[in-house]
């Protein structure tokens, strides 16, 4: 079978051996849970509860305040202890609801939907997804109902399930396909109902042969769904790179996937669409890979949104076996280093990675060798070394002219650089500054 791929990219060590064979285990939190009111791209939610209120599993506690927003639901039953700013993985504080878990897990009687989805209109399906608080669960957290509402003039003919999971160490999507493949297919069918002229593609890297086999078998009789086997290469799971691999279409600078007839959804998001539309369940839990050489028992865990990362490490995974010198929320290439374990799992938390000194050593940097390796690796066809210089010199207009805003911050340039220069970090600073200036204007 021919393996599909994109131009350029890199091949970082996988690290997936720690958890790729570990079945998903459910973890029920014991301590307090924290629900940031901003767990998505877009407007933060308004709190619907106050200190002292009793809440149930599946009860809405955060109301969306705009179209690009997503409501938040309690994943436990208990009492609201406070509504106050709390630390997040971003290194900032966000207004959050703190719930004291009563460990009873008493469920809210209301459900989003109890009908056969084939009997629902497209508008009803999208409304359920919106009300359920479904967002992109690969880490981007873009509200799913917005993606499923492209402009009327955009003809969508390809629904691509992002099951590449190209980030090293992470295996939550892999295990979800192995264990819940049938529900993923059903979720894809729901989305295909919204776009009757579209075909579904499930893109899986070839370092997951068991997932490719299982998903291929599940769709062998589906005329409008096929599995796309992808070459294992980073960042195969980046949206524009995945679209090129599967369809050979290039998304122009400044344009969106819908402009080339595509919608891309993470495999975890597709699974949640099934749970919300068919089972009437809001987004209150997700699969998280807790891994790394410093973790005593690396695992794939089904986790309640709001659960403390400290609990996952210390209670669910047996704590650290070696002193971690770096802990990352997400994967090593695009994840965020966190300074404390006292932060919650949110809708976008795909993994917690704890690295030992041997795996996270920071090499000494040298001057740029002008070797061009960063250019050869950049999947967006940019000149990272030039953008780094423009950022450091605060030449922001030229930074834009050189398409700095097209950088997807994948880190290929930093990974491949023989001088060990933190190229992507410099580019990220300039991007944030340019975007902040645009918002002010």
FIZANU-997613 format. One record per residue (C-alpha): residue number from 1; residue in three letters; x, y, z. Coordinates in steps of 0.2 Angstrom, whole numbers. Example, Ala and Ser with C-alpha at 12.3 -4.5 7.8 and 13.67 -1.06 7.14 Angstrom:
2
i:1 | aa:ALA | xx:62 | yy:-22 | zz:39
i:2 | aa:SER | xx:68 | yy:-5 | zz:36
This chain:
441
i:1 | aa:UNK | xx:0 | yy:0 | zz:0
i:2 | aa:UNK | xx:7 | yy:17 | zz:-5
i:3 | aa:UNK | xx:10 | yy:28 | zz:10
i:4 | aa:UNK | xx:4 | yy:46 | zz:8
i:5 | aa:UNK | xx:14 | yy:61 | zz:14
i:6 | aa:UNK | xx:18 | yy:79 | zz:13
i:7 | aa:UNK | xx:33 | yy:89 | zz:8
i:8 | aa:UNK | xx:48 | yy:91 | zz:20
i:9 | aa:UNK | xx:46 | yy:88 | zz:39
i:10 | aa:UNK | xx:57 | yy:79 | zz:51
i:11 | aa:UNK | xx:58 | yy:62 | zz:60
i:12 | aa:UNK | xx:60 | yy:64 | zz:79
i:13 | aa:UNK | xx:61 | yy:49 | zz:90
i:14 | aa:UNK | xx:44 | yy:41 | zz:94
i:15 | aa:UNK | xx:44 | yy:37 | zz:112
i:16 | aa:UNK | xx:27 | yy:29 | zz:109
i:17 | aa:UNK | xx:33 | yy:12 | zz:116
i:18 | aa:UNK | xx:30 | yy:17 | zz:133
i:19 | aa:UNK | xx:11 | yy:17 | zz:131
i:20 | aa:UNK | xx:6 | yy:11 | zz:114
i:21 | aa:UNK | xx:1 | yy:-6 | zz:120
i:22 | aa:UNK | xx:-7 | yy:0 | zz:136
i:23 | aa:UNK | xx:-26 | yy:-1 | zz:136
i:24 | aa:UNK | xx:-36 | yy:14 | zz:142
i:25 | aa:UNK | xx:-40 | yy:14 | zz:160
i:26 | aa:UNK | xx:-53 | yy:25 | zz:168
i:27 | aa:UNK | xx:-48 | yy:36 | zz:182
i:28 | aa:UNK | xx:-60 | yy:43 | zz:194
i:29 | aa:UNK | xx:-54 | yy:59 | zz:203
i:30 | aa:UNK | xx:-54 | yy:60 | zz:222
i:31 | aa:UNK | xx:-50 | yy:78 | zz:226
i:32 | aa:UNK | xx:-56 | yy:95 | zz:220
i:33 | aa:UNK | xx:-59 | yy:98 | zz:202
i:34 | aa:UNK | xx:-55 | yy:115 | zz:193
i:35 | aa:UNK | xx:-65 | yy:120 | zz:177
i:36 | aa:UNK | xx:-57 | yy:135 | zz:168
i:37 | aa:UNK | xx:-71 | yy:145 | zz:159
i:38 | aa:UNK | xx:-60 | yy:147 | zz:144
i:39 | aa:UNK | xx:-56 | yy:129 | zz:137
i:40 | aa:UNK | xx:-58 | yy:134 | zz:119
i:41 | aa:UNK | xx:-53 | yy:146 | zz:106
i:42 | aa:UNK | xx:-65 | yy:161 | zz:107
i:43 | aa:UNK | xx:-75 | yy:170 | zz:120
i:44 | aa:UNK | xx:-74 | yy:163 | zz:138
i:45 | aa:UNK | xx:-89 | yy:156 | zz:146
i:46 | aa:UNK | xx:-100 | yy:165 | zz:160
i:47 | aa:UNK | xx:-101 | yy:155 | zz:176
i:48 | aa:UNK | xx:-119 | yy:148 | zz:179
i:49 | aa:UNK | xx:-115 | yy:143 | zz:197
i:50 | aa:UNK | xx:-109 | yy:151 | zz:213
i:51 | aa:UNK | xx:-100 | yy:147 | zz:229
i:52 | aa:UNK | xx:-111 | yy:134 | zz:239
i:53 | aa:UNK | xx:-121 | yy:128 | zz:224
i:54 | aa:UNK | xx:-124 | yy:109 | zz:222
i:55 | aa:UNK | xx:-119 | yy:102 | zz:205
i:56 | aa:UNK | xx:-122 | yy:85 | zz:196
i:57 | aa:UNK | xx:-112 | yy:76 | zz:183
i:58 | aa:UNK | xx:-117 | yy:83 | zz:166
i:59 | aa:UNK | xx:-124 | yy:99 | zz:173
i:60 | aa:UNK | xx:-120 | yy:115 | zz:163
i:61 | aa:UNK | xx:-109 | yy:126 | zz:173
i:62 | aa:UNK | xx:-102 | yy:138 | zz:160
i:63 | aa:UNK | xx:-113 | yy:146 | zz:147
i:64 | aa:UNK | xx:-105 | yy:151 | zz:130
i:65 | aa:UNK | xx:-105 | yy:170 | zz:127
i:66 | aa:UNK | xx:-104 | yy:170 | zz:108
i:67 | aa:UNK | xx:-104 | yy:159 | zz:92
i:68 | aa:UNK | xx:-86 | yy:155 | zz:93
i:69 | aa:UNK | xx:-87 | yy:148 | zz:111
i:70 | aa:UNK | xx:-92 | yy:132 | zz:119
i:71 | aa:UNK | xx:-101 | yy:128 | zz:135
i:72 | aa:UNK | xx:-93 | yy:119 | zz:150
i:73 | aa:UNK | xx:-101 | yy:105 | zz:160
i:74 | aa:UNK | xx:-97 | yy:97 | zz:177
i:75 | aa:UNK | xx:-89 | yy:80 | zz:176
i:76 | aa:UNK | xx:-93 | yy:76 | zz:194
i:77 | aa:UNK | xx:-106 | yy:79 | zz:207
i:78 | aa:UNK | xx:-102 | yy:90 | zz:222
i:79 | aa:UNK | xx:-102 | yy:108 | zz:229
i:80 | aa:UNK | xx:-95 | yy:123 | zz:221
i:81 | aa:UNK | xx:-81 | yy:129 | zz:233
i:82 | aa:UNK | xx:-77 | yy:145 | zz:223
i:83 | aa:UNK | xx:-77 | yy:154 | zz:207
i:84 | aa:UNK | xx:-59 | yy:163 | zz:206
i:85 | aa:UNK | xx:-44 | yy:164 | zz:194
i:86 | aa:UNK | xx:-33 | yy:148 | zz:194
i:87 | aa:UNK | xx:-17 | yy:143 | zz:186
i:88 | aa:UNK | xx:-18 | yy:135 | zz:168
i:89 | aa:UNK | xx:-6 | yy:125 | zz:157
i:90 | aa:UNK | xx:-3 | yy:142 | zz:148
i:91 | aa:UNK | xx:6 | yy:149 | zz:163
i:92 | aa:UNK | xx:-8 | yy:162 | zz:166
i:93 | aa:UNK | xx:-23 | yy:162 | zz:177
i:94 | aa:UNK | xx:-41 | yy:160 | zz:170
i:95 | aa:UNK | xx:-57 | yy:162 | zz:179
i:96 | aa:UNK | xx:-62 | yy:145 | zz:185
i:97 | aa:UNK | xx:-75 | yy:135 | zz:194
i:98 | aa:UNK | xx:-69 | yy:124 | zz:209
i:99 | aa:UNK | xx:-80 | yy:110 | zz:213
i:100 | aa:UNK | xx:-78 | yy:99 | zz:229
i:101 | aa:UNK | xx:-80 | yy:81 | zz:223
i:102 | aa:UNK | xx:-92 | yy:71 | zz:233
i:103 | aa:UNK | xx:-87 | yy:55 | zz:225
i:104 | aa:UNK | xx:-105 | yy:50 | zz:222
i:105 | aa:UNK | xx:-105 | yy:54 | zz:203
i:106 | aa:UNK | xx:-124 | yy:58 | zz:203
i:107 | aa:UNK | xx:-129 | yy:61 | zz:186
i:108 | aa:UNK | xx:-140 | yy:76 | zz:179
i:109 | aa:UNK | xx:-157 | yy:69 | zz:173
i:110 | aa:UNK | xx:-157 | yy:80 | zz:157
i:111 | aa:UNK | xx:-149 | yy:74 | zz:141
i:112 | aa:UNK | xx:-145 | yy:83 | zz:125
i:113 | aa:UNK | xx:-154 | yy:71 | zz:113
i:114 | aa:UNK | xx:-162 | yy:54 | zz:114
i:115 | aa:UNK | xx:-167 | yy:52 | zz:95
i:116 | aa:UNK | xx:-159 | yy:42 | zz:81
i:117 | aa:UNK | xx:-147 | yy:54 | zz:72
i:118 | aa:UNK | xx:-153 | yy:49 | zz:55
i:119 | aa:UNK | xx:-170 | yy:57 | zz:60
i:120 | aa:UNK | xx:-162 | yy:73 | zz:65
i:121 | aa:UNK | xx:-160 | yy:88 | zz:53
i:122 | aa:UNK | xx:-143 | yy:95 | zz:50
i:123 | aa:UNK | xx:-147 | yy:110 | zz:60
i:124 | aa:UNK | xx:-152 | yy:99 | zz:75
i:125 | aa:UNK | xx:-136 | yy:89 | zz:74
i:126 | aa:UNK | xx:-125 | yy:105 | zz:74
i:127 | aa:UNK | xx:-135 | yy:112 | zz:88
i:128 | aa:UNK | xx:-132 | yy:97 | zz:98
i:129 | aa:UNK | xx:-114 | yy:97 | zz:95
i:130 | aa:UNK | xx:-113 | yy:116 | zz:100
i:131 | aa:UNK | xx:-123 | yy:113 | zz:116
i:132 | aa:UNK | xx:-112 | yy:98 | zz:121
i:133 | aa:UNK | xx:-97 | yy:110 | zz:121
i:134 | aa:UNK | xx:-87 | yy:99 | zz:108
i:135 | aa:UNK | xx:-71 | yy:107 | zz:103
i:136 | aa:UNK | xx:-55 | yy:101 | zz:93
i:137 | aa:UNK | xx:-48 | yy:88 | zz:105
i:138 | aa:UNK | xx:-31 | yy:87 | zz:96
i:139 | aa:UNK | xx:-25 | yy:102 | zz:106
i:140 | aa:UNK | xx:-32 | yy:117 | zz:96
i:141 | aa:UNK | xx:-49 | yy:117 | zz:105
i:142 | aa:UNK | xx:-58 | yy:126 | zz:91
i:143 | aa:UNK | xx:-77 | yy:125 | zz:93
i:144 | aa:UNK | xx:-83 | yy:110 | zz:82
i:145 | aa:UNK | xx:-99 | yy:118 | zz:78
i:146 | aa:UNK | xx:-90 | yy:132 | zz:70
i:147 | aa:UNK | xx:-80 | yy:121 | zz:59
i:148 | aa:UNK | xx:-96 | yy:112 | zz:53
i:149 | aa:UNK | xx:-103 | yy:128 | zz:48
i:150 | aa:UNK | xx:-93 | yy:134 | zz:33
i:151 | aa:UNK | xx:-98 | yy:148 | zz:22
i:152 | aa:UNK | xx:-112 | yy:143 | zz:10
i:153 | aa:UNK | xx:-101 | yy:146 | zz:-5
i:154 | aa:UNK | xx:-88 | yy:133 | zz:1
i:155 | aa:UNK | xx:-91 | yy:116 | zz:-7
i:156 | aa:UNK | xx:-85 | yy:103 | zz:5
i:157 | aa:UNK | xx:-81 | yy:86 | zz:-3
i:158 | aa:UNK | xx:-68 | yy:79 | zz:10
i:159 | aa:UNK | xx:-70 | yy:76 | zz:28
i:160 | aa:UNK | xx:-53 | yy:71 | zz:35
i:161 | aa:UNK | xx:-51 | yy:62 | zz:52
i:162 | aa:UNK | xx:-35 | yy:67 | zz:59
i:163 | aa:UNK | xx:-29 | yy:51 | zz:67
i:164 | aa:UNK | xx:-10 | yy:54 | zz:63
i:165 | aa:UNK | xx:-5 | yy:57 | zz:80
i:166 | aa:UNK | xx:12 | yy:63 | zz:74
i:167 | aa:UNK | xx:18 | yy:70 | zz:91
i:168 | aa:UNK | xx:31 | yy:59 | zz:99
i:169 | aa:UNK | xx:25 | yy:50 | zz:115
i:170 | aa:UNK | xx:7 | yy:52 | zz:114
i:171 | aa:UNK | xx:-4 | yy:37 | zz:111
i:172 | aa:UNK | xx:-22 | yy:42 | zz:116
i:173 | aa:UNK | xx:-29 | yy:43 | zz:99
i:174 | aa:UNK | xx:-20 | yy:27 | zz:94
i:175 | aa:UNK | xx:-28 | yy:18 | zz:109
i:176 | aa:UNK | xx:-45 | yy:26 | zz:105
i:177 | aa:UNK | xx:-45 | yy:18 | zz:87
i:178 | aa:UNK | xx:-40 | yy:1 | zz:94
i:179 | aa:UNK | xx:-53 | yy:1 | zz:107
i:180 | aa:UNK | xx:-68 | yy:12 | zz:101
i:181 | aa:UNK | xx:-66 | yy:11 | zz:82
i:182 | aa:UNK | xx:-84 | yy:7 | zz:78
i:183 | aa:UNK | xx:-90 | yy:23 | zz:88
i:184 | aa:UNK | xx:-77 | yy:33 | zz:78
i:185 | aa:UNK | xx:-84 | yy:27 | zz:62
i:186 | aa:UNK | xx:-102 | yy:31 | zz:68
i:187 | aa:UNK | xx:-96 | yy:49 | zz:73
i:188 | aa:UNK | xx:-89 | yy:51 | zz:55
i:189 | aa:UNK | xx:-105 | yy:45 | zz:48
i:190 | aa:UNK | xx:-114 | yy:59 | zz:58
i:191 | aa:UNK | xx:-103 | yy:72 | zz:50
i:192 | aa:UNK | xx:-105 | yy:65 | zz:33
i:193 | aa:UNK | xx:-123 | yy:67 | zz:35
i:194 | aa:UNK | xx:-121 | yy:85 | zz:36
i:195 | aa:UNK | xx:-111 | yy:85 | zz:19
i:196 | aa:UNK | xx:-119 | yy:73 | zz:8
i:197 | aa:UNK | xx:-107 | yy:76 | zz:-7
i:198 | aa:UNK | xx:-92 | yy:73 | zz:4
i:199 | aa:UNK | xx:-81 | yy:58 | zz:6
i:200 | aa:UNK | xx:-73 | yy:53 | zz:23
i:201 | aa:UNK | xx:-54 | yy:49 | zz:25
i:202 | aa:UNK | xx:-46 | yy:42 | zz:41
i:203 | aa:UNK | xx:-28 | yy:47 | zz:40
i:204 | aa:UNK | xx:-17 | yy:36 | zz:51
i:205 | aa:UNK | xx:2 | yy:35 | zz:52
i:206 | aa:UNK | xx:10 | yy:18 | zz:47
i:207 | aa:UNK | xx:18 | yy:16 | zz:65
i:208 | aa:UNK | xx:0 | yy:11 | zz:70
i:209 | aa:UNK | xx:-3 | yy:-5 | zz:60
i:210 | aa:UNK | xx:-15 | yy:-12 | zz:72
i:211 | aa:UNK | xx:-26 | yy:4 | zz:71
i:212 | aa:UNK | xx:-25 | yy:4 | zz:52
i:213 | aa:UNK | xx:-30 | yy:-14 | zz:51
i:214 | aa:UNK | xx:-45 | yy:-11 | zz:63
i:215 | aa:UNK | xx:-51 | yy:4 | zz:55
i:216 | aa:UNK | xx:-49 | yy:-3 | zz:38
i:217 | aa:UNK | xx:-60 | yy:-18 | zz:42
i:218 | aa:UNK | xx:-73 | yy:-7 | zz:50
i:219 | aa:UNK | xx:-75 | yy:4 | zz:34
i:220 | aa:UNK | xx:-73 | yy:-10 | zz:21
i:221 | aa:UNK | xx:-91 | yy:-9 | zz:17
i:222 | aa:UNK | xx:-93 | yy:9 | zz:17
i:223 | aa:UNK | xx:-93 | yy:17 | zz:0
i:224 | aa:UNK | xx:-89 | yy:35 | zz:6
i:225 | aa:UNK | xx:-76 | yy:31 | zz:19
i:226 | aa:UNK | xx:-58 | yy:25 | zz:17
i:227 | aa:UNK | xx:-43 | yy:24 | zz:28
i:228 | aa:UNK | xx:-28 | yy:34 | zz:21
i:229 | aa:UNK | xx:-11 | yy:26 | zz:27
i:230 | aa:UNK | xx:1 | yy:40 | zz:30
i:231 | aa:UNK | xx:20 | yy:39 | zz:31
i:232 | aa:UNK | xx:26 | yy:42 | zz:48
i:233 | aa:UNK | xx:34 | yy:59 | zz:48
i:234 | aa:UNK | xx:32 | yy:75 | zz:59
i:235 | aa:UNK | xx:21 | yy:86 | zz:57
i:236 | aa:UNK | xx:10 | yy:74 | zz:48
i:237 | aa:UNK | xx:-5 | yy:78 | zz:59
i:238 | aa:UNK | xx:-4 | yy:97 | zz:56
i:239 | aa:UNK | xx:-20 | yy:102 | zz:47
i:240 | aa:UNK | xx:-13 | yy:109 | zz:30
i:241 | aa:UNK | xx:0 | yy:95 | zz:29
i:242 | aa:UNK | xx:-13 | yy:82 | zz:32
i:243 | aa:UNK | xx:-24 | yy:89 | zz:18
i:244 | aa:UNK | xx:-10 | yy:89 | zz:6
i:245 | aa:UNK | xx:-5 | yy:71 | zz:11
i:246 | aa:UNK | xx:-23 | yy:65 | zz:8
i:247 | aa:UNK | xx:-29 | yy:76 | zz:-6
i:248 | aa:UNK | xx:-14 | yy:84 | zz:-13
i:249 | aa:UNK | xx:-22 | yy:100 | zz:-12
i:250 | aa:UNK | xx:-12 | yy:115 | zz:-5
i:251 | aa:UNK | xx:-21 | yy:128 | zz:7
i:252 | aa:UNK | xx:-15 | yy:145 | zz:1
i:253 | aa:UNK | xx:-8 | yy:157 | zz:13
i:254 | aa:UNK | xx:-21 | yy:166 | zz:23
i:255 | aa:UNK | xx:-35 | yy:153 | zz:18
i:256 | aa:UNK | xx:-44 | yy:139 | zz:27
i:257 | aa:UNK | xx:-46 | yy:121 | zz:24
i:258 | aa:UNK | xx:-64 | yy:125 | zz:18
i:259 | aa:UNK | xx:-57 | yy:135 | zz:4
i:260 | aa:UNK | xx:-50 | yy:119 | zz:-4
i:261 | aa:UNK | xx:-66 | yy:109 | zz:0
i:262 | aa:UNK | xx:-60 | yy:101 | zz:16
i:263 | aa:UNK | xx:-64 | yy:99 | zz:35
i:264 | aa:UNK | xx:-52 | yy:91 | zz:47
i:265 | aa:UNK | xx:-57 | yy:84 | zz:63
i:266 | aa:UNK | xx:-47 | yy:76 | zz:76
i:267 | aa:UNK | xx:-51 | yy:57 | zz:80
i:268 | aa:UNK | xx:-55 | yy:61 | zz:98
i:269 | aa:UNK | xx:-67 | yy:75 | zz:92
i:270 | aa:UNK | xx:-76 | yy:63 | zz:80
i:271 | aa:UNK | xx:-78 | yy:50 | zz:95
i:272 | aa:UNK | xx:-86 | yy:64 | zz:105
i:273 | aa:UNK | xx:-98 | yy:69 | zz:91
i:274 | aa:UNK | xx:-104 | yy:51 | zz:92
i:275 | aa:UNK | xx:-106 | yy:52 | zz:111
i:276 | aa:UNK | xx:-115 | yy:69 | zz:111
i:277 | aa:UNK | xx:-127 | yy:66 | zz:96
i:278 | aa:UNK | xx:-131 | yy:47 | zz:99
i:279 | aa:UNK | xx:-129 | yy:46 | zz:118
i:280 | aa:UNK | xx:-134 | yy:64 | zz:123
i:281 | aa:UNK | xx:-118 | yy:66 | zz:133
i:282 | aa:UNK | xx:-109 | yy:83 | zz:134
i:283 | aa:UNK | xx:-90 | yy:84 | zz:133
i:284 | aa:UNK | xx:-85 | yy:80 | zz:151
i:285 | aa:UNK | xx:-70 | yy:67 | zz:149
i:286 | aa:UNK | xx:-56 | yy:63 | zz:137
i:287 | aa:UNK | xx:-42 | yy:51 | zz:135
i:288 | aa:UNK | xx:-25 | yy:58 | zz:141
i:289 | aa:UNK | xx:-8 | yy:49 | zz:139
i:290 | aa:UNK | xx:3 | yy:51 | zz:155
i:291 | aa:UNK | xx:20 | yy:46 | zz:150
i:292 | aa:UNK | xx:39 | yy:50 | zz:149
i:293 | aa:UNK | xx:54 | yy:42 | zz:156
i:294 | aa:UNK | xx:52 | yy:50 | zz:173
i:295 | aa:UNK | xx:34 | yy:42 | zz:176
i:296 | aa:UNK | xx:34 | yy:26 | zz:186
i:297 | aa:UNK | xx:18 | yy:18 | zz:177
i:298 | aa:UNK | xx:15 | yy:27 | zz:160
i:299 | aa:UNK | xx:-3 | yy:25 | zz:155
i:300 | aa:UNK | xx:-18 | yy:30 | zz:144
i:301 | aa:UNK | xx:-31 | yy:36 | zz:155
i:302 | aa:UNK | xx:-50 | yy:41 | zz:153
i:303 | aa:UNK | xx:-50 | yy:57 | zz:163
i:304 | aa:UNK | xx:-64 | yy:68 | zz:169
i:305 | aa:UNK | xx:-62 | yy:86 | zz:163
i:306 | aa:UNK | xx:-56 | yy:96 | zz:178
i:307 | aa:UNK | xx:-45 | yy:83 | zz:186
i:308 | aa:UNK | xx:-29 | yy:88 | zz:194
i:309 | aa:UNK | xx:-13 | yy:84 | zz:184
i:310 | aa:UNK | xx:-5 | yy:80 | zz:201
i:311 | aa:UNK | xx:-18 | yy:67 | zz:204
i:312 | aa:UNK | xx:-15 | yy:59 | zz:188
i:313 | aa:UNK | xx:4 | yy:58 | zz:191
i:314 | aa:UNK | xx:4 | yy:53 | zz:209
i:315 | aa:UNK | xx:-12 | yy:43 | zz:211
i:316 | aa:UNK | xx:-15 | yy:35 | zz:194
i:317 | aa:UNK | xx:3 | yy:33 | zz:188
i:318 | aa:UNK | xx:12 | yy:29 | zz:204
i:319 | aa:UNK | xx:21 | yy:46 | zz:204
i:320 | aa:UNK | xx:39 | yy:49 | zz:197
i:321 | aa:UNK | xx:52 | yy:36 | zz:197
i:322 | aa:UNK | xx:66 | yy:48 | zz:192
i:323 | aa:UNK | xx:66 | yy:67 | zz:195
i:324 | aa:UNK | xx:58 | yy:76 | zz:180
i:325 | aa:UNK | xx:68 | yy:91 | zz:174
i:326 | aa:UNK | xx:54 | yy:96 | zz:162
i:327 | aa:UNK | xx:35 | yy:92 | zz:162
i:328 | aa:UNK | xx:25 | yy:96 | zz:147
i:329 | aa:UNK | xx:6 | yy:97 | zz:144
i:330 | aa:UNK | xx:5 | yy:89 | zz:126
i:331 | aa:UNK | xx:19 | yy:82 | zz:116
i:332 | aa:UNK | xx:37 | yy:87 | zz:116
i:333 | aa:UNK | xx:36 | yy:96 | zz:99
i:334 | aa:UNK | xx:21 | yy:108 | zz:101
i:335 | aa:UNK | xx:17 | yy:105 | zz:120
i:336 | aa:UNK | xx:19 | yy:118 | zz:133
i:337 | aa:UNK | xx:31 | yy:116 | zz:148
i:338 | aa:UNK | xx:22 | yy:118 | zz:164
i:339 | aa:UNK | xx:29 | yy:124 | zz:180
i:340 | aa:UNK | xx:17 | yy:116 | zz:192
i:341 | aa:UNK | xx:6 | yy:100 | zz:193
i:342 | aa:UNK | xx:-8 | yy:109 | zz:201
i:343 | aa:UNK | xx:-17 | yy:113 | zz:185
i:344 | aa:UNK | xx:-32 | yy:104 | zz:178
i:345 | aa:UNK | xx:-35 | yy:93 | zz:163
i:346 | aa:UNK | xx:-45 | yy:103 | zz:151
i:347 | aa:UNK | xx:-54 | yy:99 | zz:134
i:348 | aa:UNK | xx:-37 | yy:101 | zz:125
i:349 | aa:UNK | xx:-26 | yy:91 | zz:136
i:350 | aa:UNK | xx:-20 | yy:76 | zz:126
i:351 | aa:UNK | xx:-5 | yy:71 | zz:136
i:352 | aa:UNK | xx:6 | yy:75 | zz:151
i:353 | aa:UNK | xx:25 | yy:71 | zz:148
i:354 | aa:UNK | xx:38 | yy:70 | zz:161
i:355 | aa:UNK | xx:56 | yy:70 | zz:155
i:356 | aa:UNK | xx:72 | yy:65 | zz:164
i:357 | aa:UNK | xx:88 | yy:75 | zz:163
i:358 | aa:UNK | xx:95 | yy:63 | zz:149
i:359 | aa:UNK | xx:79 | yy:66 | zz:138
i:360 | aa:UNK | xx:77 | yy:85 | zz:141
i:361 | aa:UNK | xx:95 | yy:91 | zz:141
i:362 | aa:UNK | xx:97 | yy:109 | zz:134
i:363 | aa:UNK | xx:112 | yy:109 | zz:122
i:364 | aa:UNK | xx:123 | yy:124 | zz:121
i:365 | aa:UNK | xx:119 | yy:135 | zz:106
i:366 | aa:UNK | xx:131 | yy:141 | zz:93
i:367 | aa:UNK | xx:130 | yy:155 | zz:79
i:368 | aa:UNK | xx:119 | yy:151 | zz:64
i:369 | aa:UNK | xx:129 | yy:140 | zz:52
i:370 | aa:UNK | xx:119 | yy:146 | zz:37
i:371 | aa:UNK | xx:117 | yy:128 | zz:32
i:372 | aa:UNK | xx:99 | yy:129 | zz:27
i:373 | aa:UNK | xx:93 | yy:114 | zz:36
i:374 | aa:UNK | xx:78 | yy:123 | zz:44
i:375 | aa:UNK | xx:73 | yy:128 | zz:26
i:376 | aa:UNK | xx:74 | yy:110 | zz:20
i:377 | aa:UNK | xx:63 | yy:105 | zz:35
i:378 | aa:UNK | xx:50 | yy:118 | zz:36
i:379 | aa:UNK | xx:33 | yy:110 | zz:30
i:380 | aa:UNK | xx:26 | yy:128 | zz:27
i:381 | aa:UNK | xx:40 | yy:132 | zz:15
i:382 | aa:UNK | xx:46 | yy:147 | zz:25
i:383 | aa:UNK | xx:64 | yy:153 | zz:29
i:384 | aa:UNK | xx:65 | yy:150 | zz:48
i:385 | aa:UNK | xx:82 | yy:157 | zz:51
i:386 | aa:UNK | xx:77 | yy:174 | zz:42
i:387 | aa:UNK | xx:61 | yy:175 | zz:52
i:388 | aa:UNK | xx:71 | yy:172 | zz:68
i:389 | aa:UNK | xx:82 | yy:186 | zz:64
i:390 | aa:UNK | xx:68 | yy:198 | zz:60
i:391 | aa:UNK | xx:60 | yy:194 | zz:76
i:392 | aa:UNK | xx:75 | yy:197 | zz:86
i:393 | aa:UNK | xx:78 | yy:214 | zz:77
i:394 | aa:UNK | xx:59 | yy:218 | zz:80
i:395 | aa:UNK | xx:57 | yy:221 | zz:61
i:396 | aa:UNK | xx:39 | yy:216 | zz:62
i:397 | aa:UNK | xx:33 | yy:223 | zz:45
i:398 | aa:UNK | xx:47 | yy:213 | zz:36
i:399 | aa:UNK | xx:42 | yy:198 | zz:47
i:400 | aa:UNK | xx:24 | yy:198 | zz:40
i:401 | aa:UNK | xx:31 | yy:201 | zz:22
i:402 | aa:UNK | xx:41 | yy:185 | zz:24
i:403 | aa:UNK | xx:25 | yy:176 | zz:29
i:404 | aa:UNK | xx:29 | yy:174 | zz:47
i:405 | aa:UNK | xx:11 | yy:172 | zz:52
i:406 | aa:UNK | xx:10 | yy:156 | zz:41
i:407 | aa:UNK | xx:22 | yy:148 | zz:54
i:408 | aa:UNK | xx:12 | yy:133 | zz:62
i:409 | aa:UNK | xx:25 | yy:133 | zz:77
i:410 | aa:UNK | xx:28 | yy:114 | zz:74
i:411 | aa:UNK | xx:47 | yy:116 | zz:80
i:412 | aa:UNK | xx:54 | yy:107 | zz:65
i:413 | aa:UNK | xx:67 | yy:121 | zz:63
i:414 | aa:UNK | xx:73 | yy:120 | zz:81
i:415 | aa:UNK | xx:74 | yy:101 | zz:80
i:416 | aa:UNK | xx:84 | yy:100 | zz:65
i:417 | aa:UNK | xx:96 | yy:115 | zz:68
i:418 | aa:UNK | xx:114 | yy:109 | zz:71
i:419 | aa:UNK | xx:118 | yy:125 | zz:80
i:420 | aa:UNK | xx:104 | yy:121 | zz:92
i:421 | aa:UNK | xx:96 | yy:138 | zz:90
i:422 | aa:UNK | xx:78 | yy:140 | zz:98
i:423 | aa:UNK | xx:72 | yy:146 | zz:81
i:424 | aa:UNK | xx:53 | yy:143 | zz:84
i:425 | aa:UNK | xx:53 | yy:152 | zz:100
i:426 | aa:UNK | xx:59 | yy:168 | zz:92
i:427 | aa:UNK | xx:46 | yy:166 | zz:78
i:428 | aa:UNK | xx:32 | yy:163 | zz:91
i:429 | aa:UNK | xx:37 | yy:179 | zz:100
i:430 | aa:UNK | xx:35 | yy:189 | zz:84
i:431 | aa:UNK | xx:19 | yy:181 | zz:79
i:432 | aa:UNK | xx:11 | yy:185 | zz:96
i:433 | aa:UNK | xx:17 | yy:203 | zz:95
i:434 | aa:UNK | xx:10 | yy:206 | zz:77
i:435 | aa:UNK | xx:-6 | yy:198 | zz:81
i:436 | aa:UNK | xx:-8 | yy:208 | zz:97
i:437 | aa:UNK | xx:-4 | yy:224 | zz:87
i:438 | aa:UNK | xx:-18 | yy:219 | zz:74
i:439 | aa:UNK | xx:-30 | yy:217 | zz:88
i:440 | aa:UNK | xx:-26 | yy:234 | zz:95
i:441 | aa:UNK | xx:-30 | yy:242 | zz:78
